[in-house]
Amino acid sequence: MWDLVSGYVTHGDPDSASAPGLRGAHELTFEERYHRLLLVVEAMWSILKEHGHTDEELRDRIRALDAADGVIDGRRSFPPRKCRSCGSLVEGGRVRCQICGTRTVITNPFEML
């Protein structure tokens, strides 16, 4: 599922036959990516509601995720990780260590958005 979501939001649908006219990531504007992400969120929420989940559950989960980094600020932050090569702290969301360039291990795919 993650490949479909991230592929659609950042690169255009990975299955171009199912989504004619979608452009590659280098051509997508921030606004285009935002609108694609909005579509994905709405589609996911409509599926969850069909399975009995409520707006209150969604609101509670949003609050919990917002507070997970210790600050309720309407943002999702990820903690720094230690580089497996040089031991430097790598800012959450970075794909590579800023010191040695080693690719980081990202366990939460939402860090890459």
DOMI-427378 format. One record per residue: x, y, z of N, C-alpha, C in turn; residue in one letter; chain. Coordinates in nm, 2 decimals. Layout:
// residues N
     n.xx     n.yy     n.zz    ca.xx    ca.yy    ca.zz     c.xx     c.yy     c.zz   code   unit
        X        Y        Z        X        Y        Z        X        Y        Z      A      A
...
This chain:
// residues 113
     n.xx     n.yy     n.zz    ca.xx    ca.yy    ca.zz     c.xx     c.yy     c.zz   code   unit
     0.08    -0.12     0.00     0.00     0.00     0.00     0.09     0.13     0.00      M      A
     0.20     0.13     0.08     0.28     0.25     0.09     0.33     0.29    -0.05      W      A
     0.37     0.19    -0.13     0.43     0.22    -0.26     0.32     0.29    -0.35      D      A
     0.20     0.25    -0.34     0.09     0.31    -0.41     0.07     0.46    -0.37      L      A
     0.06     0.48    -0.23     0.04     0.61    -0.18     0.15     0.70    -0.21      V      A
     0.27     0.66    -0.17     0.39     0.75    -0.20     0.41     0.77    -0.34      S      A
     0.39     0.67    -0.42     0.41     0.68    -0.57     0.31     0.78    -0.63      G      A
     0.19     0.77    -0.58     0.09     0.86    -0.63     0.11     1.01    -0.59      Y      A
     0.14     1.03    -0.46     0.16     1.16    -0.41     0.29     1.23    -0.46      V      A
     0.40     1.16    -0.47     0.52     1.22    -0.51     0.57     1.20    -0.65      T      A
     0.53     1.09    -0.71     0.58     1.06    -0.85     0.47     1.05    -0.95      H      A
     0.35     1.04    -0.92     0.24     1.00    -1.01     0.22     0.86    -0.99      G      A
     0.10     0.81    -1.03     0.07     0.67    -1.00     0.17     0.58    -1.07      D      A
     0.23     0.48    -0.99     0.33     0.39    -1.04     0.28     0.31    -1.16      P      A
     0.15     0.29    -1.17     0.09     0.21    -1.28     0.03     0.32    -1.37      D      A
     0.11     0.37    -1.46     0.07     0.48    -1.55    -0.05     0.44    -1.63      S      A
    -0.08     0.32    -1.66    -0.19     0.28    -1.74    -0.32     0.31    -1.66      A      A
    -0.32     0.30    -1.53    -0.44     0.33    -1.45    -0.46     0.48    -1.42      S      A
    -0.36     0.56    -1.45    -0.37     0.70    -1.43    -0.31     0.78    -1.54      A      A
    -0.37     0.78    -1.66    -0.31     0.85    -1.77    -0.30     1.00    -1.74      P      A
    -0.19     1.06    -1.80    -0.17     1.20    -1.78    -0.10     1.24    -1.66      G      A
    -0.07     1.15    -1.57     0.01     1.19    -1.45     0.15     1.21    -1.49      L      A
     0.21     1.32    -1.43     0.35     1.35    -1.46     0.45     1.29    -1.36      R      A
     0.57     1.30    -1.39     0.68     1.25    -1.29     0.70     1.35    -1.18      G      A
     0.77     1.31    -1.07     0.78     1.39    -0.95     0.86     1.52    -0.98      A      A
     0.95     1.52    -1.08     1.03     1.65    -1.10     0.94     1.75    -1.16      H      A
     0.82     1.72    -1.21     0.73     1.82    -1.27     0.62     1.86    -1.17      E      A
     0.60     1.78    -1.06     0.49     1.81    -0.97     0.52     1.93    -0.88      L      A
     0.43     2.02    -0.87     0.44     2.14    -0.78     0.40     2.09    -0.64      T      A
     0.43     2.18    -0.55     0.39     2.15    -0.41     0.24     2.14    -0.41      F      A
     0.17     2.23    -0.47     0.02     2.23    -0.47    -0.03     2.10    -0.53      E      A
     0.03     2.05    -0.64    -0.02     1.92    -0.70     0.00     1.81    -0.60      E      A
     0.11     1.81    -0.53     0.14     1.70    -0.43     0.04     1.71    -0.32      R      A
     0.01     1.84    -0.27    -0.08     1.86    -0.16    -0.22     1.81    -0.20      Y      A
    -0.27     1.84    -0.32    -0.40     1.79    -0.36    -0.41     1.64    -0.38      H      A
    -0.30     1.58    -0.42    -0.29     1.43    -0.43    -0.30     1.37    -0.29      R      A
    -0.22     1.43    -0.20    -0.23     1.38    -0.06    -0.36     1.39     0.00      L      A
    -0.43     1.50    -0.03    -0.57     1.53     0.02    -0.66     1.42    -0.03      L      A
    -0.65     1.38    -0.16    -0.73     1.27    -0.22    -0.70     1.14    -0.15      L      A
    -0.58     1.11    -0.12    -0.54     0.99    -0.06    -0.60     0.98     0.08      V      A
    -0.59     1.09     0.16    -0.64     1.10     0.29    -0.79     1.08     0.29      V      A
    -0.86     1.15     0.20    -1.00     1.14     0.19    -1.05     0.99     0.16      E      A
    -0.98     0.93     0.06    -1.01     0.79     0.03    -0.99     0.70     0.14      A      A
    -0.88     0.71     0.21    -0.85     0.63     0.33    -0.96     0.65     0.44      M      A
    -0.99     0.77     0.47    -1.09     0.80     0.57    -1.23     0.74     0.53      W      A
    -1.27     0.75     0.40    -1.40     0.70     0.36    -1.40     0.55     0.38      S      A
    -1.29     0.48     0.35    -1.28     0.34     0.37    -1.30     0.30     0.52      I      A
    -1.23     0.38     0.61    -1.23     0.35     0.75    -1.38     0.38     0.81      L      A
    -1.44     0.48     0.76    -1.58     0.51     0.80    -1.67     0.40     0.76      K      A
    -1.65     0.35     0.64    -1.74     0.23     0.60    -1.72     0.11     0.69      E      A
    -1.61     0.10     0.76    -1.58    -0.01     0.85    -1.61     0.03     0.99      H      A
    -1.69     0.14     1.02    -1.73     0.17     1.15    -1.65     0.27     1.23      G      A
    -1.54     0.32     1.18    -1.46     0.42     1.26    -1.53     0.55     1.26      H      A
    -1.51     0.63     1.36    -1.58     0.76     1.38    -1.49     0.88     1.37      T      A
    -1.55     0.99     1.35    -1.48     1.12     1.35    -1.40     1.14     1.48      D      A
    -1.47     1.10     1.59    -1.40     1.12     1.72    -1.27     1.03     1.73      E      A
    -1.28     0.91     1.68    -1.16     0.83     1.68    -1.04     0.90     1.60      E      A
    -1.08     0.95     1.48    -0.98     1.02     1.40    -0.93     1.14     1.47      L      A
    -1.01     1.22     1.53    -0.97     1.34     1.61    -0.87     1.30     1.72      R      A
    -0.91     1.19     1.80    -0.82     1.15     1.91    -0.69     1.10     1.85      D      A
    -0.68     1.03     1.74    -0.56     0.98     1.68    -0.47     1.10     1.63      R      A
    -0.53     1.20     1.57    -0.46     1.32     1.53    -0.39     1.38     1.65      I      A
    -0.47     1.40     1.75    -0.41     1.47     1.87    -0.30     1.38     1.93      R      A
    -0.31     1.25     1.93    -0.21     1.17     1.99    -0.08     1.17     1.90      A      A
    -0.10     1.17     1.77     0.02     1.18     1.68     0.09     1.32     1.70      L      A
     0.01     1.42     1.71     0.06     1.56     1.72     0.14     1.57     1.85      D      A
     0.10     1.51     1.96     0.16     1.52     2.09     0.28     1.42     2.11      A      A
     0.30     1.33     2.01     0.40     1.22     2.03     0.54     1.28     2.04      A      A
     0.57     1.39     1.98     0.70     1.45     1.99     0.71     1.54     2.11      D      A
     0.61     1.55     2.19     0.62     1.63     2.32     0.57     1.77     2.30      G      A
     0.53     1.81     2.18     0.48     1.94     2.15     0.35     1.94     2.07      V      A
     0.24     2.00     2.12     0.12     2.00     2.04     0.12     2.13     1.96      I      A
     0.16     2.11     1.83     0.18     2.23     1.74     0.13     2.21     1.60      D      A
     0.05     2.11     1.58    -0.01     2.08     1.45     0.09     2.03     1.35      G      A
     0.20     1.98     1.40     0.31     1.92     1.31     0.35     1.78     1.35      R      A
     0.39     1.71     1.26     0.44     1.57     1.29     0.59     1.58     1.28      R      A
     0.66     1.56     1.39     0.81     1.56     1.39     0.86     1.42     1.42      S      A
     0.97     1.39     1.37     1.03     1.26     1.39     1.17     1.27     1.47      F      A
     1.20     1.19     1.56     1.32     1.21     1.64     1.44     1.18     1.56      P      A
     1.56     1.24     1.59     1.68     1.21     1.52     1.72     1.06     1.55      P      A
     1.80     1.01     1.45     1.85     0.87     1.46     2.00     0.88     1.46      R      A
     2.06     0.78     1.51     2.21     0.77     1.50     2.25     0.71     1.37      K      A
     2.35     0.77     1.30     2.40     0.71     1.18     2.47     0.58     1.21      C      A
     2.44     0.48     1.13     2.50     0.35     1.16     2.64     0.34     1.11      R      A
     2.69     0.44     1.04     2.82     0.44     0.99     2.92     0.53     1.07      S      A
     2.88     0.66     1.09     2.97     0.75     1.17     2.92     0.78     1.31      C      A
     2.80     0.75     1.34     2.75     0.77     1.48     2.69     0.91     1.50      G      A
     2.69     0.99     1.40     2.63     1.13     1.41     2.48     1.12     1.42      S      A
     2.42     1.22     1.49     2.27     1.22     1.49     2.22     1.28     1.36      L      A
     2.13     1.21     1.30     2.07     1.24     1.17     1.93     1.29     1.20      V      A
     1.90     1.41     1.15     1.77     1.47     1.17     1.66     1.38     1.12      E      A
     1.55     1.37     1.19     1.43     1.29     1.15     1.38     1.34     1.01      G      A
     1.36     1.24     0.93     1.31     1.28     0.79     1.42     1.28     0.69      G      A
     1.54     1.29     0.73     1.65     1.29     0.63     1.68     1.15     0.58      R      A
     1.71     1.14     0.45     1.73     1.01     0.39     1.88     0.97     0.40      V      A
     1.97     1.07     0.41     2.11     1.04     0.43     2.17     1.12     0.54      R      A
     2.28     1.06     0.60     2.35     1.13     0.71     2.41     1.26     0.65      C      A
     2.40     1.37     0.71     2.45     1.50     0.67     2.60     1.50     0.68      Q      A
     2.66     1.41     0.76     2.81     1.41     0.78     2.88     1.32     0.68      I      A
     2.84     1.19     0.67     2.91     1.10     0.59     2.83     1.05     0.46      C      A
     2.70     1.09     0.46     2.62     1.05     0.34     2.56     0.91     0.34      G      A
     2.58     0.84     0.45     2.53     0.70     0.45     2.38     0.71     0.45      T      A
     2.31     0.62     0.38     2.17     0.62     0.37     2.11     0.57     0.51      R      A
     2.01     0.64     0.56     1.96     0.61     0.69     1.85     0.51     0.68      T      A
     1.82     0.44     0.79     1.71     0.34     0.79     1.59     0.41     0.84      V      A
     1.49     0.43     0.76     1.37     0.49     0.79     1.26     0.39     0.82      I      A
     1.21     0.38     0.94     1.11     0.28     0.97     0.97     0.32     0.95      T      A
     0.95     0.45     0.95     0.81     0.51     0.93     0.81     0.57     0.79      N      A
     0.74     0.52     0.70     0.74     0.57     0.56     0.69     0.71     0.55      P      A
     0.62     0.76     0.65     0.57     0.90     0.65     0.68     1.00     0.67      F      A
     0.79     0.96     0.72     0.91     1.05     0.73     0.96     1.09     0.60      E      A
     0.93     1.02     0.49     0.99     1.05     0.36     0.90     1.15     0.28      M      A
     0.78     1.19     0.33     0.70     1.28     0.26     0.74     1.42     0.27      L      A
